[in-house]
Every structure is written in structure tokens, then in C-alpha cells.
Amino acid sequence: MTSTNQPPCEYVSQADVRAIASYARLRLSDDEIEPMTRDLNNIIESLKPITEYNLDGVQPTFHPIGGMENVMRPDIPEPEFSQETALENAPSKQGEFFLIPSILGESGTN
């Protein structure tokens, strides 16, 4: 009798899971390999109904939005704003500079 946690078919082996983990730079202990293998096989098995759809004549897409084009604006220089304008909304400033919390300690040197 097959356990409900065990898929009827093994799509990925423990060796596959180790290789995927290594490629993804994940540290899986030996105790984590078996449950991860079972979980991945269960996930793949849950996708099996997708194979039953009749997709005759449906063109494959490489992006879910289809013919998406570059949506970035052109890189056209615009007029600069003054230092005074840049500092108008600064939460803290010292003279004509932004004042930010020190990341090196109180004195700024170590």
C-alpha cells in the first residue's frame, strides 16, 4: 500500500535533490534530503492534471504577457536641480550636505 505522502512515481531522486541544492547553494542535511525529495515529487505529481488539457493549436509563449516590449523610458538628460532643492526634504542636513547616521561608530573612525 502506498502512503498518501508518497507520489506513485518518482520524478526526482535524492541525487537530483542534492544536485539542485548544490546548484542553488542550499545546505540540506542528510535528514532533509528525503523529505525534500518526497515534497518535490508530490508537487510535480500535483501538476499532472495540466498534461490532460488539449493544447492542439495553442502557440507556446515565452512570457506570460506575450509580446511585451521594453517599458523603460529613453535615457534623455533632463535639467538638474540645485543643491538647495535637493536638500529641501532632507530629514537631516549639515550645511550643504545630507547628514546620515554613522555606520562606523560615533566618531566615524575605528
N, C-alpha and C positions, 0 to 999 in steps of 0.2 A: 504494500500500500504506500502511495506517495504522500508525503507531508504537504499540507497546504502552503507551507513556506518554500517548498522546493518546486521550481518550474519543471514541467515534463521534459524539457530539452535544455541542454547546456550550450548557451551561445558564447559565453566567455569562460575560460578556465581560470584556475588560480594563477597560473603562469601569466595569462593575459592581464589579470588584475595587477600582478606585481609589475609587469612591464608598463602598464598605463600609469600606475602610481609613480614609478621611477621617472617616466617621461614628464608627468605633471609635478614632479618634485614633491610628492607627498610621502610622508613617512608612515607606512602602515606596518603595525606589528604583525607577527605571525598569527596572533589571536584575532586580528581584524581582517585578515585576508579572506577567510572562509565566509563570514557574514557579508562582506562586501561583494564577494563573488555571487552569493545567493541573491543579494539585493539587486545587483546589476542584471542578473538573469531574470528575476521577477519583473523588473522594469521593462526589459526587452520583450518578455512574454506578454506584458500588458499592452504592448503596441501591436501585437499580432493582428487584431481586427482591422487595422489600417490596410493590410495586404488584401482584404476582401473587397475593397472598393473597385469599381470598374472605372479605370482611368484611360480607357481607349480614347485616343484623340486629344488628350489633355497634354499640352506642351509643358515641359518642365520649366520651372523658374529658378533663378539663382538668388533672388532676393524677394522677400515676401511682398515688397511694394512694386515689384516689376521693373519698369523702365525708369527707375529713379536716376536722376542726374545730379551733378554737383550742385548742392544748395548753398554753397558758400558765396558770399558776395565778392566781387572783384577787389583786389588789394590796391585800392586807389588812395594815395596820400590825401589827407584832409588837413585843414588848418589846425595848428596846435593851439592849446590853451595855455594861458600864463601860469606861472608857478603859484601865484596868488589864487587863481581859480582852482588849481589842483589841490591846494591846501584848505579850501573853504570848508569842506565837510570832514576834515581830518579830526578824529577824536582827540588827538594829542599832537602838538607840534612844538618845536623848539626853533625859534627864529624862522628861517625859511626852509626847514626840514621837517619831515614826518618824524614823530617821536614814537618809537616802538619799544615794547618790553625787551630787556636784555635776555639773551639766551645763554650767555656765558657767565652769568653771575652779576652781582651788584655793580662791580667796578668795570665789567666788560672785559677783564683780562683774568687769566688764570695761569 
